[in-house]
Amino acid sequence: QVQLVESGGGLVQAGGSLRLSCAASGRSISDYDMGWFRQVPGSEREIVARIMRNGFSAYYPDSLKGRFTVSRDNVRNTIYLQMNSLTPGDTAVYYCNAIVGEGPLWNRWGQGSQVTVSS
């Protein structure tokens, strides 16, 4: 069974940067498109980045293009999310998962990584 462990979050001032990591075990991520999601209390999880299994193509919501960059290391079974020019609106818990269609593949989520951006 897959296990996902997100890390790298924290408290940062607006305009700052963070780099999140998601280490997977139990499955090889090289077989999957992978993505980052985020969730704020009372809202649905939303996808913020998607990277194809070959690592050459990535997709972002229009509102995040140019600020977020997703990457992957299939040897380390890890994906990353570089977040720049952070705003308070980016405050959320960030999760990773494999992607199928437009949503998550695996029912089991990691604990997430809290990102808090102060103004």
Beta strands, then each sheet from edge to edge (+ up, - down):
strand 1: 3-7
strand 2: 10-13
strand 3: 18-25
strand 4: 33-39
strand 5: 46-51
strand 6: 58-59
strand 7: 68-73
strand 8: 78-83
strand 9: 92-100
strand 10: 103-104
strand 11: 113-118
sheet 1: 1+ 3- 8+ 7-
sheet 2: 2+ 11+ 9- 4+ 5- 6+
sheet 3: 2+ 11+ 9- 10+
end
